[in-house]
Amino acid sequence: MGRYVRYVDWVLLLLVTVGCYWLNEQADNEFELRTKYHPGWVYGVSLLVPLLTAIYFTRRYHLFDGGKIAGSMPVMMLLVGFLFLMDALPQFVLLANVPKATSAAALQELDVTYVKRHYAKTTYTGSTIGIQYGDKVLRFESSRTNYFLLRNKRCIRADIGQAAPGFYYIRNLQLAPGERRQASVDFWSDWGRGTALFVGICGAFGLLAWVVSLLFGKHLKKIRL
């Protein structure tokens, strides 16, 4: 039994990670849109917690003495933990500060000023939606599917609020039956077309290389010799 006790902290780390991921998913399901929220304390906690965790596990299990794979684990803990907490901490602020129940009286008519795809370099990672709120346009972030849900809308009816200074959210988005399902279908259709184009281009280059090797392979060998 004693030999398994030393791995309890790994199990606790796994449970904490799964629990945080579950809370993150809960927030994603409840809040369709939210503005970016990265104050200084979010950066600090996102860096400090993974750093202390990596130091603890490195010292306890001598990870740098266990070869390349074990030695790379502290760096992976730091990087993955930082990115995960940068996304998760704003979600926790939403869950902690916003009441669960919403009434019909909280719904407002909101003008949509723009809907754009959001890219990280060349990868399609989500969407940005401009919402007129009072005398300013708020820039909300949302999922890839919600781009297809909102791209043709000029006005939405939803509950909008503020979870922290400068941190706005939209939830309880009112939709016609089947709209969300159609948006999902449109997303996967668009993804399929993009993937088919990429595979087609790769296949064409591969076929071209094969044809060139058949036609000119002997000449290329002579030139090399």
Secondary structure, 3 states (H helix, E strand, C coil): CHHHHCCHHHHHHHHHHHHHHHHHHHHHHHEEEEECCCCHHHHHHHHHHHHHHHHHHHHHHCHHHCHHHHHHHHHHHHHHHHHHHHHHHHHHHHHHHCCCCCCHHHEEEEEEEEEEEEEECCEEEEEEEEEEECCEEEEEEECHHHHHHHCCCCEEEEEEEEEECCEEEEECCCCCCCHHHHHHHHHHHHHHHHHHHHHHHHHHHHHHHHHHHHHHHHHHHHHHC
